[in-house]
């Protein structure tokens, strides 16, 4: 069944709660509001007013990225908690019903997972609420928490609900863009978010207005909350732009999502914009975004986060070959005095604590003489 209206469905009510579609393969089941309210709704669906949920769509369906699904927890694995829209991590129990959305995941330290081709049993592969079929996991990870999809969520028209329908919209016309800095890194856990948060906190302490975003990755609130806690005046991520995950999206989607986030941040008229790019330089979407002319012409300074000297040196060389003048190296490497010493011996640019990166960005802001417009229509 396609996303058609309820009036287009030759419907027949049975026991007051089942609607049978005319093709006899899919059906819509009325959902009680109290059942929807009781379900644990994940971070990734926070922008969707759940009072729009009317039906549970069952049958021979192929889920799409971003589709909302009501699922039952059948076995607890790696993820023992689910992150709610307010950031609280609610404990999971077998039998719990959860509202999550379908999406792929690429996480070298956790899971590789893809949207299944049907409403078959699958996994919760991210605490922020990603339903997918896990095919690989890091050796430190337990098997993924198992869930049984009960059906896609549909609105009063019988149309499946997808987070893209509540996405923020790109701006129109020209708008001045603030000084924009981005943080990229060697991999997961390279210290990108810690670096971004340190920059934000320092800039706020100097009295600046700061907007921030995580522009790629898998939907979860951890990085966003850290930026908010650091004092950012507004924080967005790609889920606000209607994507549960950026893994596997097209170049056009990648660039349009980046533009949408940057435009909405610029609309708040901040002094500085701080962006985080997920994963490492060799991850497909990260590599594609960094190679994009749109990204290159929109970012004024790039900070590179690394965990050790070799990664720092190699990463800086890769970025320089792409035309970037790397502003500084920071990240997890700062936790090890010996690693810092090794890096300082081979790098020809500053190796700084996040707060010190922030101080230099502040100095750059004070001395800035030109402001470039954001994208033209």
N, C-alpha and C positions, 0 to 999 in steps of 0.2 A: 504494500500500500504506500502510495506517495503521500506527501504532505497536502492532503486535500481537506476541504472544510467538512464539518459534520453534516451539512446539508447535501454534500455530494456523495456521502456514504449511504448506500441503501441499508439503513440501520434497522436492527430489530432488538428491542430491549428484552432481556431475559433475567428474571429475578431482580429487576430494578438496578442491576449493577454491571451487566455485561452488554456491550454493543458489538454485534457481529458485522464485520465488513462484508461488502458484496462479493469480494473475491474468495471468501470463506477460508483464507489462509492467515489473515491478520485480524486482530480485534482490539477494541478499545474497552477498557474496564474503568468504570467510574472510581475515582480515588476519594476517600473521605478526607476532609481537611485535617482532622485530628491525626490521621495516619501520616500525612505529609509533615505536619508539625512535629510529630514524635520522632520521625527519622532524623538521624544526625547528618545535617547538611554541611558539606565540606567547604573549605576556603574558596575553591575554584568556582563555586556556584553562588558566591556571596552577592553578586550584582544582580541576580535574578530574583524578582519578587515571587516567592513560592506560592502566593495566593493565585497566581496565574495557572498553576498546575490543576488540571481537571481530570485527565485520564492517564491510565497506564496502558501503553501500547505494547501488545504482545504479538508473537507469531514469527513468521519467517522474515526477519528484518536484518538489514546490514547496518550496524552502527557507523556513525561518522564522527570524525574529530569534533569534540565539543558538545555532542549530544548528552543530555542529562539522562541518567539511569537510576532507577531505584533498585538497589541490590541488597542481598542478605549475606552477612558474614557467615561463612561455613567452617573456616579454620583460621586460627590466629597464627601468623608467621612473623616476618620481620616488622611489619607495622602493627604495633599493639595499640596505637592511638590514631585518631583522625583529627586533623586540624580543622576547627570550625571557622566560620567567617569572621568571628571576633578575635581569632588567634588562639583561643583556648584549645588545648589538646585533650580531647575527650577519649576516655578509655573505650576500647572495643571488646565486645563479647560475642561469642558464637550466638547467632540468632538475631543480632542487631540488624536493623534496616538502615541503610545509609543512602544519601543522595550525593552522587559523584558524577563526573563526566568522563567520557571516553577521550583518550589521548595516547600518543606514543611517548616513550621515555628513553632517553640516552643519558646514562649516568655511569661512567666507568667505575666509580666506587660503590655503585649500588646495582641498578637493574638496566637491562635492555628489554624493551617491551613494545608491543605493537597493538593497534586496534584490531580486535578479532573480526571475522567476517560474519558473525551471527551473535545472537544473544546467548552464547555458550558460557559455561563457567569460566571465569578468568581470575584476575588478581587486582588487589589494591597495590599499586607500585609506587605511590607517592602519598605521603600523609596529607598533602593538600587536596587529595581527592581525584586521583587518576585511575580509571579502570582500563586495564589492558592485559594482554596475554604475555606473561614474562617468558622469555626464551633463554636468557643468560643472567647470571648474577655474580657479583664479586664474591670471592671465597669467604670473606668475613660476614657476608649477609646470610641470614636465615632464609629459607624458602619464603616466597612472597605470601602475604595474607591472602587467603582464598575467598572469593565472593561469587555469589550466584545472582546474575542479573534477573530481576523479576519482570522487567519491561522498561521501555523508554518512557520518559515523561512527555505528556502532550497537553496542549492548551485546549481551551473551549472549542476551538475550530477543528480539533483532532490533529493538529500539526505538531510534530515533534519539537521539543524545546531545545535550543542550542545556545550556548553562551554568546555566540557571535551576534545574536539578535539584540543583545544589550551592550554591545561594544561602544566605546566612545568614538566620536566622529572626528576625522581630520579637520583642521581649520581651513578657512578660505582667505584668499588674499595674502598680503605680505605682513609680516610682523617682525619686529626686532628680536633677535635671538641673543640670549645671554651668553656670557663666557661658558663654553661647554667643554667639560673634561670627561673622559671615559676611562674605565679600568678594565683591562683584559688580563689574562693570565695563562699559566702553563697548563692548568687542568682544574678539575674540581679540587676544592680544599687548598687552593694556592694562596688564599687570603684576600680574594677580590672584594668580598663584602666587608670584611674588616677594614680594608684600605678605604673603600668608599665611605664607610661610616665614620672613619677617623677624619677624612677630609671634610665631610659634612659638619661634624661636631666642631672642628676648628673654625670653619667659615662662619658658623652660627655664633661662636664665641666672639668673633670679630664684628658681629652685628649685621651680617649679610643675609639676604633672603635666598634660600637654597631650595631648588626643586630636584627631584631624583627619580630614576627609573631603572628597573632591571629589564633589559630589552630582549633577552633570549633566555631559554631554559625550559624547565618543567614547572608547572603551576604549583606553588607552595608559598606560604606567607613568610617563612623565616627571614629571608633577605630583606623583604619589605619592612617587616617589623623592626629589624636592626637599623634601617635607615630612618624610620620614624623615631625610634628611640634616640638616635643621634641628633635629632632636632630638625630634620628636613620639614619644610613647610608643606610640601605635597610630595607624595610618592606614588608612582604608577608602576604597573608591570604589564607584560604582554597579555595577561588574562583580562585586564581592563580593555584591551584592544580586541578581545573576542577569541583569543587562542588559549587552549588548555596547555599546549606545549608548542614549541617552535621546531621540534625535531621532525624532519621530513617535509617541512613546508617549502614552497617554491621560492625562488629568488624574488619574484614580484611580491609575494606575501611578506617575505622578510623585510624588504625595503619599505613597503607600505605600512607595516606595523611600526617600524622605526620612525618613519615620518609622522605617523599619527601620534605616537607617544611624545616625540620632541615638540610637535606643534602644540599639543595640549599643555605640556609643561611651560612652553614659552608664553602661552596665553595668560599665565599667572604672573608674568613680568618679574621673574626672579633675577637676582644678580648673577648667580652661578647655577648651572645645571650639571649634575653628577650622574653619569650613566655607568651601569655595570653590564658587561657582556659575559654570558655564562661559559662554563667549560674552558677548554684550552684551544690554542691556535690551530690544532689539527682537526678539531671537531668540525664537521661539514658546514653547519649553519654559521658557526663563529667565523670560520675562514671566509665564507661567502660574504658575510656582512663587513668584515674588515677590508675585504677587497673591493667593496662597493664604492663607487664614486660619491654616492649620496652620503655614506658614512664619513668618508674622507673629507668632504667639503663641509661637513656639519660639526665636526669635532675639532676643537682648537688644540687640546693637549691630551696625550695618551699616556697613562701610567700603566706599568706592567708589573703584575704580581707573580712571584715565584716562591718555591719552597726551598730551592738550593741554587748553588752557583751555576752549575751547568745549564739548568733550565733557564736561569736569568740571562746568561750570555747568549744562548741559542735563540731564545725568544726575542731579545732585543735585535739580534742580527736579522731574523725573519721580518720583523716589523720595519726595520730600516730598508730592507730590500723592497718592501712594499711602498716606500716613500714616507714613512712616519718618522718624525723626529721625537723619539721617546723622551718624555719629560723627566721621568724618574723610575726607579725600580723600588718596589715595596713588597708587602705581603708576608706570608708565613716565614720567609727567610729571616725575618727580624727576630724570630724566637730563638735562633741559634747563633751565638757570637762567632763560632768557628765558621759556619756557613756564610755569615756576613763578611768575615775576613777574606774567605776565598773569593767571594763575589767582588769585593772591593779591589782585589788584585787583578781582576780580569775585565772589569767594567770601566768605561770612560765616561760614565754619567752618574748622578747621585743615587746612592742607596739610602733610602730614608724611611723612618717610621711614618705611619699614616698621618699623625698630627703634624709632622714636619712637611709632608707633602702639602697638607692643607695650608700651612703658613706660606709656602711658596706660591700656591695658587692665589692666596689672598694678595700677596705682593703683585702678582701678575694682574689681578683685577684692578688694583689701585692705579697701575701704570697703563691700563688699557686705553687706547685712543680711538679704536674703531669698533663699531658694532655692525655685524652683518645681518641682513634680513634673513628670515627663515624662508622656506621654499616658496617659489612662485607657483601660482595656479597654472 
